[in-house]
């Protein structure tokens, strides 16, 4: 699909230089950069969601972990 965008002269000049060095067209360079940006954005969103899920333990899970630790502590303290 063709589209028109506005890009700062200095940025497009740098992009043209990079495209030449890489043997790519300007369009291919911009498409590749956009793909990489969007992939990173998706990964960052997934990471943020996972961090939210695992940041706060479920109160029920915390209660179970506490009970297990107490049992373990008492078992270790008992004489064998």
MIVEXKE-736632 format. One record per residue (C-alpha): residue in three letters; residue number from 1; x, y, z. Coordinates in Angstrom, 2 decimals. Layout:
MIVEXKE-736632
["ALA",NUM,[X,Y,Z]]
...
This chain:
MIVEXKE-736632
["UNK",1,[0.00,0.00,0.00]]
["UNK",2,[1.28,3.44,-0.80]]
["UNK",3,[1.00,6.16,1.80]]
["UNK",4,[2.35,9.65,2.34]]
["UNK",5,[4.01,10.66,5.59]]
["UNK",6,[5.86,13.72,6.81]]
["UNK",7,[9.39,13.13,8.07]]
["UNK",8,[12.00,15.60,9.27]]
["UNK",9,[14.63,16.31,6.56]]
["UNK",10,[17.52,15.25,8.79]]
["UNK",11,[15.81,11.98,9.71]]
["UNK",12,[14.99,11.09,6.10]]
["UNK",13,[18.55,11.92,5.08]]
["UNK",14,[19.89,9.56,7.75]]
["UNK",15,[17.40,6.90,6.68]]
["UNK",16,[18.50,7.26,3.05]]
["UNK",17,[22.14,6.80,4.07]]
["UNK",18,[21.32,3.74,6.15]]
["UNK",19,[19.23,2.26,3.32]]
["UNK",20,[22.10,2.71,0.86]]
["UNK",21,[24.58,1.10,3.28]]
["UNK",22,[22.23,-1.84,3.82]]
["UNK",23,[21.36,-2.19,0.15]]
["UNK",24,[17.68,-1.52,0.80]]
["UNK",25,[15.18,0.86,-0.67]]
["UNK",26,[13.98,3.67,1.57]]
["UNK",27,[10.53,2.06,1.62]]
["UNK",28,[11.94,-1.32,2.68]]
["UNK",29,[14.05,0.28,5.41]]
["UNK",30,[11.05,2.19,6.79]]
["UNK",31,[8.80,-0.90,6.59]]
["UNK",32,[11.44,-2.99,8.39]]
["UNK",33,[11.89,-0.34,11.08]]
["UNK",34,[8.13,-0.06,11.55]]
["UNK",35,[7.79,-3.85,11.85]]
["UNK",36,[10.57,-3.93,14.47]]
["UNK",37,[8.98,-1.07,16.41]]
["UNK",38,[5.55,-2.73,16.45]]
["UNK",39,[7.00,-6.13,17.42]]
["UNK",40,[8.89,-4.50,20.34]]
["UNK",41,[5.74,-2.64,21.36]]
["UNK",42,[3.74,-5.89,21.45]]
["UNK",43,[6.47,-7.59,23.48]]
["UNK",44,[6.55,-4.65,25.92]]
["UNK",45,[2.76,-4.85,26.30]]
["UNK",46,[2.94,-8.58,27.02]]
["UNK",47,[5.74,-8.02,29.55]]
["UNK",48,[3.73,-5.27,31.27]]
["UNK",49,[0.67,-7.53,31.49]]
["UNK",50,[2.73,-10.40,32.89]]
["UNK",51,[4.31,-8.05,35.43]]
["UNK",52,[0.84,-6.98,36.53]]
["UNK",53,[-0.29,-10.57,36.93]]
["UNK",54,[2.75,-11.65,38.94]]
["UNK",55,[3.34,-8.43,40.91]]
["UNK",56,[0.61,-8.99,43.48]]
["UNK",57,[0.23,-12.53,44.76]]
["UNK",58,[-3.30,-13.80,45.06]]
["UNK",59,[-4.30,-13.59,48.76]]
["UNK",60,[-5.30,-17.26,48.73]]
["UNK",61,[-1.92,-18.24,47.24]]
["UNK",62,[-0.13,-16.16,49.88]]
["UNK",63,[-2.10,-17.94,52.62]]
["UNK",64,[-1.19,-21.36,51.20]]
["UNK",65,[2.50,-20.45,50.89]]
["UNK",66,[2.51,-19.21,54.48]]
["UNK",67,[0.95,-22.48,55.68]]
["UNK",68,[3.48,-24.56,53.73]]
["UNK",69,[6.37,-22.55,55.16]]
["UNK",70,[5.02,-23.03,58.68]]
["UNK",71,[4.72,-26.81,58.15]]
["UNK",72,[8.23,-26.96,56.70]]
["UNK",73,[9.63,-24.90,59.57]]
["UNK",74,[8.05,-27.18,62.17]]
["UNK",75,[9.25,-30.32,60.36]]
["UNK",76,[12.82,-29.02,60.24]]
["UNK",77,[12.77,-28.06,63.92]]
["UNK",78,[11.48,-31.46,65.05]]
["UNK",79,[14.00,-34.08,66.17]]
["UNK",80,[14.61,-36.81,63.71]]
